[in-house]
Amino acid sequence: MVSSVYIHIPFCHHLCHYCDFTKFFYNESMANEYLDALEKELSAYIVESKHKVTTIFVGGGTPTALNYSQLERLLKMVSTYFDVDHCKEYTFEANPGDLDKEKMKLLYDYQVNRISMGVQVFDDKMLEELGRMHRISDVYENINDLKQQGLTNISIDLIYSLPEQTIQHFNQTLEEALSFDLPHYSAYALQIEPKTVFYQRYKLGKLQKPKEEDEAVMFQMLREKMNASGKQQYEISNFAEPGYESLHNLTYWNNDYYFGFGAGAHGYLPGKRIINLRPFPAYTQKAKKDGKPILHVEEIGMKEQIEEEMFLGLRKLSGVSKKRFKQKFGVNLNNIYKDELKYLIKKGWLKETDEAFRLTEAGQLFGNEVFQEFLLTEDAMKTL
């Protein structure tokens, strides 16, 4: 059953220097055209009104970059196609400064119950270097106003290992972030992605990230401070008070199915992954034509399902459940990956319990190296 929905709203008032997500400068007429196309896409996949789902995540871009009437149109659209009354978690991404009190009330009235806010760093100069439009004062104002509106389930995103960032500087950002005592925090090391301003600067030798050793210290500091503040690490980059883990993101890490709507969105349905067209004209024209603005459909066979179960599941602190793996694939995890598991346990990157295999603290620092071990060989496939 597909019980989660991701909806992409690609508009931003400013394009950040590090971001490679599908995004466009906000323009009122373009946004109206996009919403027309999005509604056509939704109607092509969701044939009955009030389709029951567990989680809805509206991301971007910046969904709150839409003007008031467009935001209301989007919220009405979502509540027409999906049963928001019985949806456990309904999240909207927001940028500080884009979210006024009127929009907050609108979100609350349409039963949005979680806000994910892109804060990134508590330093105005560094925010400017990142190409962010908001300032620290906007974060304080928005969080205060959200709480007053009754939207108390707030998560903020942070980025570390930024150009010119020191360990001491990241410590200050963490201290300030935790002073809000929010139920959820996400923190990611900066990745320099192609087709971004940062990538161009990096290629020209004009941008330097902190040393790998410093990034490792920042990550360790992140874990320690979050756990000391009662925010338990439940995924490599995510921390929450008990009961406030992101149900939607757990859909991804549990390798469960989800719809993906909008330009550049990815969906995962039984046996296939669907990737939508990214460019604005291509997406809107195809969506308005037949509701299927698809760039590529990737067939997901047993091999890919098992590999993804390992890559995604090991990101969770609870790890990959042996029982769940056997139920899903009809074979014991130990039988397929016997040598790989032994090797990773010996390296100190993986640990085994009665219920699961999990990354160790050291293993979290070498996640990509660990995940590579779970690419299935032809010999391993013979055990299936």
N, C-alpha and C positions, 0 to 999 in steps of 0.2 A: 504493500500500500504506500502511496506517495502522500506523506502527511506534512511536508514542509514546503514553503514557497519563498523564493528569492525574487525580488522585483528591483530592477536597476533603473535609477533615474540619473542620467549622465551629466546633468548640468552643474556648472560651478561659476561663481562670479570671478574666480581667479584660478589659474592652473598652477598647482604646486610643483616645485622643481624636481621632486623625487617620485611623483605619482605616474604609474603607467596604466592605470585603470581607464576604461572607456569613458571619456569625458569631453564636453563641449562647453564653450562660453555660453552662459545663459542669454537667451533671447526669447522674448515673450511669444512671438509667433512660432518660432521653432519648437518651443515647449508645448504649445497647443497642438502642433502637428504631431509631436512625439506622443502625446497622450492619446490622440486619435489612433495612432498605430498600435500603441500598447493595449488599448481596449480591444482592438481587432485581434491581436495575438491572444489575449486572455480568452476571448470568446471562442477561438478555434480549439483551445485545449480543455477549457472548463465548460462542459455542456449544460450542467445544471447550476442554478443559483445556490448560494450558500453552501458551497462545497466544504466539507469538514476537513480542517487541518489542525495540526498541533502548534506549528510555529509559522510566523510570517516575518520576513526581514526585508525592509525597504532600504536599499543602500545606494551608493553612488561612486563618483560624483557627490552631489550634495542634494538630497531630496528636499531639504528645507530652503534650497535656493529658489524653488518655485514660488510664485506670488500666491497671495492668500486664496484667490478663487481657483487657481490651478491645483493648489494643495488640497483644497476641499474636493475638487473633482476627482483627484487621485484617491483620496480616502473613501469617497462614495463608491468609486469603482471597485476598490478592494473589498468593501463590505457587501457589494452586490454579488461578487463572484465567490467570496469565501465567508464562512461562518465565523465572524470575529467574536461573537458572543461566547463561543466555546473554544476559542483559540487560547492556548495556555500562555504563549509568549508572542507579543506583537511589537517588533522593534523598528524604530526609525533611526537612521543615522542623521546626525546634525553637526554643523560647524558652529562653534561659538561666534556670536555676532550675526548669524543668519536667522537666528531663532528668536522672534519677538514674542511678547506675551499673548498676542492674538493667535499666532500660529500654535503656541503651546496649548492654549485652550481648545483649539480646533483638534489637535492630536488627542488630547484627553477625551474630548466629547465623542470622538470616533473610536475610542477604546484602545488606542495605542497604550501599551503598559510598560514599555522599556525604551530608553533613549541611549544610543551609543554616540558619544561625542568625541570628535577628533581634536584633542588638545595638543598632542605631540611633545611639547616641551614648555616648561615654565620659564621662559626667557624671551622678552620681546625682541631683542636684537636677533636671536637665533630663529625666532618665528619668521622674521623678515627675510633672513637668509634662505629659509625653506620655501619662501614664496607664499607663506600663509598670510591671510588678511586680518585674522583676529589678533587680539592682544590679551594679555593675562587678565586684565580687568573684565573683559567680556566673559571669560570662564566663570569668574566669581559671580557676576551678574546673572548669567544664564542658569547656573546651578541653583542659585538662590530662588530665582523665579520658577524654575521647574518644580522644586520642592513645594513652593507655595501653591502651585497649580495642582499638586497631588501626584506628579510624576516623579516618584522617589527612587524607582528602580533605574539608576543611572550608571552607565559604564563610561570610563574615559580611556582613550587610546593614547599611548605614549610611544615615542621612537627614541632609541638610544644608539650609541656609536655614531653620532652625527659629526660632520666635519668640525674640527676645532673643539669638540666636546671632551672635557676631561672627566676623570672618575669623580672628582669633587663636584663638578657641575651636575653630573647625572644624579649624584646623591642629593643635591639641593632640589632638583626637579621631583625626585621621589618623595622627599619630605613634604614638599608643598602639595603634591598630588594626594598623598595619604592624609593630609590635614583635613580633607573634605570627608573622610571616612565613608566613602561610597561602597556599595555592595559588590562592585565588579571593576576590575582593571585589566587592560591588555597592554602589553609592552613588547615591541618588536625591534630587533636590530635593523638598522638601515641597510637596505639592499639597493645597490645602484643598478637600475634597470635600463635597458636600451630604450631609445626614443624619449629620454627625459633630459631636462636641462642639466641635472647632475651628471648624467652619463657623458654629455658633451664636455663638460668641465673636467671630468675625470680623465677622459681620453686626451685632453690637452695638458694634463698635468697640473690643473688649477684647483683640484679638489683632493684633499687627503682625508681619509677616514682614520680614526684612532687605530693603534696597533691591535692585533688579534688578542694579545695578552690583556690589554686594557678592556677590550670588549668582553672577554671572559670574566674579568673582575666585576664589570658592570652587571653582567647577568647573574653572578653569584650574589651581588649586593641586592639586586632586584628580588631574588627568591627569598633572601633572609629578611628583608624589610617587609615584604608582603606577608610572609608567614607570621612575623612578629606582630603584625597589625591585625591578625585574624582573617587575612585574605589567603585562603589556601590555594596553592598551585594545583590546578586540575588538568592543565594542558601546558605544553612547554612555555607558551607566551601568555597564558591566561590565569587569572587569580580571582577568587570569589569567596564571599562569605557563604557558609553552607546553605544550600537551597537557592542560591543566586547564580549558579553556573548558567552559561548561555545554552539554552535548549536547542536553539537553531544551529549554532556552531557544532554542538555535539552530534547533530544529524550528519554533518560532513565527516567528523572524526570517527563516528560509528559506521561510516560507509553505507549509510541508508539513502533511500531515494528522495529526490526533491525536484520541484519544478524550478526552472529559471526563465524569467521573462524580462525582456528589454534588450537594448543594444549591447552586444558583447557578453550577454549573460550565458552561463552554463547551467544545464539541467542534467540530472542523472535519473533516468527512468529504467525499468527492468531491461537489462541487456544492452543498453546504449547510453552514451553520453551525447547530449545535444549542445552544440556551440552556435550561438547566434551571430549574425553579421554585426560588425562594429561600426562602420561609417554611418553617419546620420542619414544621408539620402538612401543608401542601400537598405538599411534597416527599415526606415519608414515606408519606402515604396513597396518592399516585399511584404511587410506586415499588413499594409492596407490592401494589398492585392489578394492575399489568401490566408493571412494570419500565421504563416509559417516562415519567418525571416531567418532561415537556417543557413549557416555557413557550412557546417560539417556535422555529420553524424558518425560517431566512433562506436563501432561494435565492441561491447565489453564481454569477453568470454571468461571462462573459468580462471585462466591464467591471470588476466588483468584484475579480476575481482579479488583474487587471493593476494596479489601483490599490493593492491590498494588497501586491503584490510590491514596489512602489516604496516605500510607507510603511514596511514592515517591513524590507526589504532594505537601505535606506539607513541604518538604525540600526546596521548592522554596519560596522566599519571597512573591511572588504573590499569593501563596497558591493554594487551590483546587477551581477551578471555578465551581460555582453552575450550570451555563448554560451548560458548557462542560460536566459536570457529568450527567446532565439530557439527553443530546443528546446521550452520550455513552451508558447509562444504562437504559434509559426510566423511571427513577424514581427520585424523589427529594432526594437530599442528606439529608435534614433535616428529612425526613420520616424514613430513615434507621437508622440514628445515633442520634435521638432526645435526648435521655438521656445522651449519651456520649458527645455530643456537649455542652449541658448545663453544665455538670460537668467540662469540660475542660475550658470553658469560666469563670465559677465561680472560678476555681483555678488560673486564670490569665495566663494560658498557651496558650489560643486560643482566637482569636478575630474574629468577624463576620462583614463583610461589605455587601453592597448590591450585590456585585459580587462574593465574595469568603469567604472561611474560611482560616485564616492564623495563623501561630505560632506568638506569641508575642516574645519579646526579652527574657523574662524569659522562655518561652516555648522552645526556641532553646537550652537552657541548659538541658532540660529534654525531648529531642526528643524521646528517646526510650520508656519512660513512656507514652508519648502522643500516639505514634504509637500503643502501645499495646491495647489502648482503641478501636481501629478500627478493631480488630479481630471480625469477624461477628459471632454472636450467632445464634442458630437455630431459635429463635423468630424473629430476624432481617431478616433472610433469607425468612421468610414467607411474608414479605412486598414486596418482589420482584415479 
